[in-house]
Amino acid sequence: MQRVPKMWGQEVILHNGAYCCKLLQYDGIRTSSQHYHEEKHETFVVVRGLFDIEWYMLDQPEAKGAKRFGPGACLVLEPRTVHLVRCMSAEGGMIVEASTHDDPNDCVRLAPSVNPFA
């Protein structure tokens, strides 16, 4: 198990082989970077908290999606889907991420993470 500190909380990497499983733990109202992956296919399942997630396909920026997700909700993101995750719960929240292999070089950041209390 590996813990990776993030401005919004931490990633807990449970496994990262051919597939990857992570816990994304948010420390209150925080927003991830807006980013996409060329190769990685992701599935998010909300465990606790409320999250606003925005997304669009890189080659179709006009076709945007945005939705609030609560416990039990699931979102599948294909490669080249630009996305950001915003925790809306003051007490924080957690998402399980199941994906193909996570390669740090396969992340293109378009906008930084946001901590409104920093």
N, C-alpha and C positions, 0 to 999 in steps of 0.2 A: 504494500500500500504506500502511495506517495501523496503527500500534501503539497499543493502548489498555491501559495498565497496570491490573491487577486485583489484589486482595489475594491471589488464588490463583496469579497468574502474569501472563499477558497474552493479549489477543485480537490476532491479526494479521488485519486485514480486507483480503482480497485483492480483493474486488469487492462493491459494495453498490448495485445498480440494482434492476430488477424482481425479480431473485434476488440472494442474498447468499452469499458463500463466505468462511469464516473458518477460521483455525487457532486452536484453544483450547490454549494451552501452559501446563501446570500445573508449578509449581516444587516438586514434592515432594508430601507428604501434605497436601492442602488440600481444602476443600469450598466449592463455589459457593453463592451465595444460593439459598434456596428461592423460586421465582418462577414466573410464567406470563406468556403473551402472549395478548392478545385476538385478534390477527390472524395472527401469525407461525406458519408451519408449518415445523418443523425436522427435519432428518435428521442424526444424529451417526454418524460412523464413527471408531472408535478406530484410531489409527496406531501408538502405542506406549504402554506402561504398562497398568496395571489400574485400572478405574474401577467404583465402585459407584454405580449410578444408581437413584434412587427417583422414582416418578411416580404421579399419579392425575388423573383428570378433575375439574375444578373442581366440576361438578355431581354427581359420584359419589365423594366422599371415602372411602367404604367400600371401593371397588374399587381397592386399591393394588397397584402393581407395584414390584418391587425385584430387581435382578439385577447380577451382576458381569460386566463386559465387558472382553475383552482385544483384542489387535490383530486387526483384520479384522471385529470385531463391529459391528453396525449397529442403531440404534434410531430409529424415526420417532415424532415428537411432534406431534400435532394441536394447533391453537390451543386455548387454555384448559386445557392439560395442565400442572398444577403439577409442577415437577421440581426436583431438585437433583443435582449431579454431585460425587462425592467421588473424588479421585485417591488410590489406595491404594499407589502406588509411591513409595518414598523418593527415587528418582532422577527423579521427575516423569513426565509423560506428555503426549500430544498427541491431540486429537480434531479431525477436520475437521468443520465444521458447514456444511451446505448448507441454505439456507432461502429463504423468500420474503423480500422486502425487510426489512431490519433498521431499525426505527424506535425510537430510545431511549425515546420516550414510550409505546411498546407493551410495557412491562415492569413488571409489578406484583410487587414484592418482598414476600414474606411473612416471611422470616427472613434475617439477614445472612450473608455469607460467613464461613468459619471458617478461621483459621490456628492450629493448635494450638501453634505454636512462637513466636508473637508475644509 
